[in-house]
Amino acid sequence: MQAETLLDFLLESVTENPNTKLVREKALKLIQEIREAGNHELADALLKCIKPRMSHPDFGTYKNYWNYLAKNMLPDLATGGGKDMHEQQYIFLVHECGLQKDDLFLDIGTGSLRGSKKVITYLEKNHFHGMDISEEIISFAKKRVSKNIDLMQKEPSLEIDDRFRFSKAFPGKCFNFCFAKSVFTHIYPDAVWDCLVQLRKVVHNSGKFYATIFKDNNVRVYSGDVQKMYYNTEWLAETSNLAGWGFEEIGDTRVGQYMCLFKPIPVQYCSMSINKV
Ligand SMILES: C[S@@+](CC[C@H](N)C(=O)[O-])C[C@H]1O[C@@H](n2cnc3c(N)ncnc32)[C@H](O)[C@@H]1O
């Protein structure tokens, strides 16, 4: 039983798992228990097996991971995507999804703005809102804006938050167009849930939320880690419904990855009269 549990931990203990520190501590504790129970051979074998993993850096959180990437690579490279991604993203959002100039737009995990710069210049002033977990990346994005008059004139709002607290980052805003390119492809299910629940509070009933994923319906819920995460879309559909969203699979688009569309389920409070109970 101990060996099985340990194996579970080992499988979870991928390089940049945000819970790596905890996983490592638990794995070492279990090996120590196995040793104390007298099974030195198994303890040695398991220790040998996890040592290479222990040598990888422990980023601890998503924030540390993305800050680390942004510091060690150019932010445009850290956040990925092809060279003409801003063009493809613009065509997809404006021509294929009907984004209007006066839509109140929220870009979740906005990154270096490599993908969103053309959308900013298309939208009316003050209509672009970008949020990201990484201070390094947002600082780069702000510099990009300050160096480009077309971007600057649109006064995009760029905020940092690590728990998708949209209502705190953008108080009083009610968005009608939201986008998350290549964000669910790097986060665990609890963070997807946080995002959907927090987002539902700041999106108009007629709004839309497009998000990309990597799809794998052979896994129960998810597989992967912060570097590349796959989701089962049946789980995603059910989870979205619980968080107040309808869910549609769009599939492959010009912006890459696998596109999903979330539409708010209008809030319906319980209305049964007391007499009927
Ligand atoms: C692969 S990049 C994509 C950036 C941008 N959407 C694009 O397509 O160019 C992922 C971005 O999501 C941000 N991110 C990752 N986890 C996040 C989280 N939990 N909350 C907010 N942003 C997050 C990262 O900092 C990074 O900028």
The ligand as a Gaussian input file, in Angstrom:
#p B3LYP/6-31G(d) Opt

LIG

0 1
 C        1.384000      30.267000     -23.032000
 S        1.183000      31.833000     -22.375000
 C       -0.069000      32.534000     -23.450000
 C       -0.059000      34.049000     -23.424000
 C       -1.129000      34.711000     -24.315000
 N       -2.465000      34.305000     -23.958000
 C       -0.841000      34.409000     -25.756000
 O       -1.521000      33.564000     -26.333000
 O        0.107000      35.017000     -26.273000
 C        0.290000      31.551000     -20.871000
 C        0.066000      32.815000     -20.088000
 O       -0.856000      32.551000     -19.055000
 C       -0.386000      33.109000     -17.855000
 N       -0.896000      32.305000     -16.757000
 C       -0.551000      31.035000     -16.434000
 N       -1.224000      30.625000     -15.353000
 C       -2.031000      31.655000     -14.995000
 C       -2.970000      31.847000     -13.947000
 N       -3.217000      30.896000     -13.051000
 N       -3.594000      33.049000     -13.858000
 C       -3.362000      34.024000     -14.779000
 N       -2.472000      33.893000     -15.781000
 C       -1.821000      32.721000     -15.895000
 C        1.127000      33.049000     -17.977000
 O        1.795000      33.968000     -17.144000
 C        1.336000      33.332000     -19.447000
 O        1.481000      34.695000     -19.709000

